[in-house]
Amino acid sequence: MSPRERRAWLPAWHGELMSLSTHVLDAVSGRPAAGIAVELTDAAGTPLASGRTDDDGRIKSLGATLAAGIYRLRFDTGEYFAASGTAGFYPEVVIAFDLADVDAQYHVPLLLSPYAYSTYRGS
């Protein structure tokens, strides 16, 4: 069933289907990275939403309805590593991504270590 077909049978109160979430895992400890400040901006760099990862390393929702387009998530990794007494190479990680389908659910995970990071489109 396509996202538009799903929308057709949802109750009117359900609202928008599109959602944006993130999850940060500390790849060294294998544990969630709690307390990381995250900012969502549009392609021009205009701030749209911000938050901090919870005890499970997650931000379950970043903002309201977004139009199709390019956005960025900026993770303050320097603050996270400094708080744990770990020297890190990347003071921040910026992930640019393209929201092409506003009816979709988007999840942007970040796997983080002091000298490397990785991301992918999650589900």
Backbone as CSV, one residue per row, in Angstrom:
resi,resn,N_x,N_y,N_z,CA_x,CA_y,CA_z,C_x,C_y,C_z
1,MET,0.849,-1.165,0.000,0.000,0.000,0.000,0.904,1.240,0.000
2,SER,0.629,2.153,-0.882,1.433,3.372,-0.981,1.111,4.307,0.189
3,PRO,2.018,5.275,0.482,1.716,6.244,1.547,0.415,6.999,1.303
4,ARG,0.128,7.340,0.062,-1.110,8.073,-0.234,-2.338,7.180,0.010
5,GLU,-2.230,5.886,-0.305,-3.339,4.965,-0.039,-3.551,4.804,1.468
6,ARG,-2.446,4.729,2.238,-2.567,4.644,3.697,-3.288,5.865,4.242
7,ARG,-2.926,7.043,3.711,-3.540,8.287,4.177,-5.051,8.262,3.942
8,ALA,-5.486,7.657,2.846,-6.910,7.671,2.487,-7.766,6.975,3.541
9,TRP,-7.254,5.934,4.206,-8.089,5.242,5.179,-7.813,5.657,6.620
10,LEU,-6.847,6.552,6.855,-6.596,7.017,8.217,-7.691,7.976,8.664
11,PRO,-8.013,7.987,9.931,-8.993,8.951,10.421,-8.485,10.378,10.233
12,ALA,-9.394,11.319,10.124,-9.027,12.718,9.876,-8.135,13.274,10.978
13,TRP,-8.266,12.809,12.211,-7.484,13.338,13.322,-6.042,12.860,13.311
14,HIS,-5.716,11.885,12.471,-4.375,11.312,12.499,-3.303,12.332,12.155
15,GLY,-3.572,13.256,11.257,-2.581,14.274,10.904,-1.616,13.786,9.840
16,GLU,-0.488,14.438,9.766,0.503,14.133,8.733,1.212,12.816,9.026
17,LEU,1.561,12.102,7.975,2.316,10.863,8.116,3.810,11.117,8.202
18,MET,4.289,12.195,7.555,5.714,12.461,7.507,6.237,12.700,8.913
19,SER,7.341,12.053,9.218,8.005,12.316,10.484,9.507,12.222,10.271
20,LEU,10.246,12.920,11.105,11.704,12.917,11.046,12.219,12.645,12.445
21,SER,13.027,11.611,12.570,13.609,11.256,13.857,15.087,10.953,13.663
22,THR,15.804,10.875,14.774,17.222,10.534,14.717,17.588,9.694,15.932
23,HIS,18.719,9.049,15.832,19.196,8.146,16.874,20.715,8.172,16.802
24,VAL,21.387,8.389,17.925,22.849,8.423,17.944,23.350,7.296,18.829
25,LEU,24.226,6.477,18.262,24.853,5.389,19.007,26.345,5.652,19.114
26,ASP,26.885,5.479,20.306,28.322,5.579,20.530,28.925,4.247,20.088
27,ALA,29.657,4.266,18.986,30.174,3.027,18.404,31.306,2.422,19.230
28,VAL,31.919,3.192,20.114,32.984,2.667,20.965,32.390,1.885,22.134
29,SER,31.424,2.477,22.809,30.834,1.814,23.978,29.700,0.865,23.599
30,GLY,29.147,1.065,22.387,28.002,0.261,21.974,26.711,0.679,22.653
31,ARG,26.711,1.874,23.239,25.550,2.358,23.980,24.961,3.598,23.320
32,PRO,23.733,3.947,23.664,23.140,5.179,23.133,23.951,6.398,23.571
33,ALA,24.018,7.388,22.709,24.716,8.641,23.016,23.680,9.648,23.508
34,ALA,23.509,9.716,24.814,22.506,10.600,25.417,23.042,12.016,25.551
35,GLY,22.138,12.985,25.416,22.474,14.375,25.684,23.114,15.147,24.552
36,ILE,23.156,14.585,23.349,23.754,15.307,22.220,22.760,16.342,21.700
37,ALA,23.231,17.586,21.595,22.403,18.652,21.030,22.327,18.461,19.517
38,VAL,21.107,18.562,18.980,20.868,18.365,17.546,20.033,19.538,17.045
39,GLU,20.413,20.064,15.884,19.662,21.161,15.271,19.280,20.776,13.851
40,LEU,18.029,21.012,13.499,17.528,20.806,12.139,17.475,22.159,11.449
41,THR,18.072,22.239,10.243,18.011,23.465,9.446,17.553,23.132,8.042
42,ASP,17.083,24.159,7.337,16.766,23.968,5.921,18.043,24.140,5.103
43,ALA,17.938,24.064,3.783,19.109,24.134,2.908,19.850,25.457,3.045
44,ALA,19.143,26.526,3.394,19.764,27.845,3.547,20.406,28.025,4.925
45,GLY,20.232,27.051,5.810,20.800,27.138,7.151,19.882,27.748,8.187
46,THR,18.634,27.978,7.827,17.664,28.542,8.768,17.266,27.482,9.797
47,PRO,17.451,27.755,11.090,17.061,26.778,12.114,15.550,26.529,12.101
48,LEU,15.178,25.245,12.165,13.766,24.856,12.158,13.345,24.157,13.442
49,ALA,14.260,23.416,14.047,13.956,22.679,15.276,15.266,22.292,15.941
50,SER,15.194,22.010,17.227,16.379,21.544,17.943,15.932,20.685,19.115
51,GLY,16.870,19.936,19.643,16.580,19.097,20.788,17.837,18.389,21.243
52,ARG,17.692,17.537,22.239,18.799,16.719,22.736,18.369,15.261,22.726
53,THR,19.324,14.402,22.432,19.009,12.980,22.447,18.661,12.555,23.876
54,ASP,17.677,11.669,23.979,17.239,11.181,25.287,18.178,10.083,25.787
55,ASP,17.819,9.431,26.879,18.672,8.390,27.463,18.892,7.214,26.528
56,ASP,18.016,7.060,25.540,18.159,5.998,24.543,18.865,6.510,23.288
57,GLY,19.401,7.743,23.340,20.114,8.313,22.201,19.200,8.792,21.087
58,ARG,17.914,8.957,21.373,16.935,9.274,20.327,16.314,10.656,20.494
59,ILE,15.931,11.208,19.357,14.962,12.298,19.299,13.858,11.747,18.416
60,LYS,12.707,11.509,19.002,11.637,10.799,18.298,10.937,11.635,17.243
61,SER,10.981,12.954,17.387,10.354,13.810,16.384,11.064,15.154,16.351
62,LEU,11.450,15.556,15.154,12.105,16.851,14.974,11.203,17.782,14.190
63,GLY,10.287,18.383,14.873,9.532,19.451,14.253,8.232,19.051,13.602
64,ALA,7.657,20.059,13.019,6.352,19.949,12.382,6.504,19.458,10.949
65,THR,5.455,19.623,10.202,5.431,19.194,8.814,6.488,19.931,8.006
66,LEU,7.231,19.200,7.213,8.274,19.773,6.368,7.903,19.581,4.909
67,ALA,8.219,20.548,4.099,8.021,20.426,2.654,9.149,19.576,2.076
68,ALA,8.944,19.067,0.888,10.017,18.346,0.207,11.196,19.290,0.034
69,GLY,12.403,18.754,0.165,13.587,19.585,-0.014,14.774,19.043,0.748
70,ILE,15.850,19.802,0.721,17.092,19.411,1.379,17.143,20.046,2.764
71,TYR,17.525,19.223,3.733,17.635,19.651,5.126,18.962,19.160,5.687
72,ARG,19.322,19.702,6.855,20.550,19.293,7.525,20.275,19.058,9.012
73,LEU,20.919,18.032,9.533,20.963,17.810,10.972,22.390,18.081,11.420
74,ARG,22.538,18.935,12.440,23.860,19.231,13.001,23.904,18.670,14.419
75,PHE,24.870,17.791,14.657,25.049,17.133,15.942,26.259,17.750,16.642
76,ASP,26.099,18.210,17.876,27.199,18.804,18.639,27.986,17.690,19.319
77,THR,28.835,17.037,18.553,29.594,15.894,19.054,30.748,16.321,19.951
78,GLY,31.271,17.534,19.740,32.363,18.027,20.584,31.953,18.108,22.041
79,GLU,30.769,18.637,22.291,30.247,18.743,23.653,30.079,17.351,24.274
80,TYR,29.590,16.399,23.480,29.384,15.033,23.965,30.710,14.398,24.384
81,PHE,31.728,14.488,23.523,33.017,13.874,23.853,33.701,14.591,25.011
82,ALA,33.618,15.925,25.053,34.226,16.683,26.150,33.620,16.282,27.494
83,ALA,32.313,16.067,27.525,31.632,15.685,28.768,32.111,14.336,29.291
84,SER,32.567,13.475,28.387,33.043,12.152,28.813,34.563,12.109,28.951
85,GLY,35.224,13.260,28.750,36.679,13.303,28.872,37.404,12.644,27.718
86,THR,36.733,12.530,26.587,37.307,11.887,25.408,37.688,12.944,24.383
87,ALA,38.905,12.837,23.860,39.309,13.736,22.774,38.664,13.232,21.489
88,GLY,38.057,14.128,20.752,37.427,13.756,19.489,37.965,14.605,18.354
89,PHE,37.870,14.117,17.150,38.364,14.819,15.970,37.294,15.697,15.333
90,TYR,36.042,15.295,15.454,34.930,16.018,14.830,34.134,16.772,15.899
91,PRO,34.254,18.116,15.960,33.489,18.863,16.952,31.995,18.899,16.640
92,GLU,31.653,18.664,15.391,30.257,18.551,14.999,30.157,17.654,13.777
93,VAL,28.999,17.060,13.626,28.697,16.256,12.447,27.463,16.876,11.805
94,VAL,27.567,17.160,10.508,26.440,17.714,9.764,26.046,16.711,8.691
95,ILE,24.789,16.309,8.700,24.276,15.353,7.722,23.224,16.061,6.884
96,ALA,23.486,16.160,5.590,22.514,16.736,4.654,21.729,15.593,4.025
97,PHE,20.427,15.792,3.838,19.587,14.745,3.267,18.433,15.388,2.517
98,ASP,17.837,14.620,1.629,16.776,15.112,0.751,15.461,14.428,1.104
99,LEU,14.501,15.198,1.598,13.162,14.672,1.864,12.361,14.803,0.580
100,ALA,12.251,13.719,-0.144,11.578,13.752,-1.443,10.084,13.463,-1.325
101,ASP,9.705,12.651,-0.353,8.312,12.221,-0.205,7.790,12.694,1.146
102,VAL,6.979,13.725,1.151,6.496,14.274,2.423,5.499,13.354,3.126
103,ASP,5.080,12.282,2.491,4.197,11.309,3.126,4.973,10.186,3.811
104,ALA,6.293,10.221,3.726,7.122,9.141,4.265,7.539,9.430,5.705
105,GLN,8.081,8.409,6.339,8.695,8.544,7.653,10.195,8.447,7.450
106,TYR,10.926,9.398,7.990,12.375,9.438,7.822,13.055,9.279,9.173
107,HIS,14.100,8.456,9.183,14.907,8.246,10.376,16.363,8.361,9.952
108,VAL,17.124,9.211,10.647,18.528,9.457,10.291,19.402,9.044,11.478
109,PRO,19.918,7.814,11.475,20.791,7.363,12.549,22.219,7.887,12.352
110,LEU,22.922,8.052,13.466,24.334,8.433,13.445,25.088,7.461,14.334
111,LEU,26.062,6.775,13.758,26.958,5.902,14.520,28.231,6.705,14.732
112,LEU,28.610,6.912,15.974,29.617,7.903,16.315,30.776,7.306,17.102
113,SER,31.986,7.702,16.742,33.175,7.413,17.535,34.050,8.662,17.498
114,PRO,35.089,8.750,18.323,35.886,9.976,18.353,36.553,10.331,17.023
115,TYR,36.853,9.341,16.197,37.597,9.612,14.965,36.885,9.153,13.702
116,ALA,35.623,8.807,13.811,34.864,8.377,12.630,33.372,8.465,12.937
117,TYR,32.593,8.547,11.877,31.142,8.462,12.019,30.554,7.885,10.747
118,SER,29.340,7.370,10.874,28.643,6.772,9.745,27.155,7.049,9.904
119,THR,26.463,7.109,8.773,25.026,7.319,8.796,24.391,6.549,7.646
120,TYR,23.096,6.406,7.698,22.346,5.740,6.637,20.894,6.154,6.797
121,ARG,20.084,5.879,5.807,18.654,6.146,5.955,18.031,4.970,6.693
122,GLY,17.566,5.238,7.862,16.945,4.205,8.675,15.466,4.079,8.360
123,SER,14.817,3.233,9.140,13.377,3.033,8.936,12.640,3.218,10.244
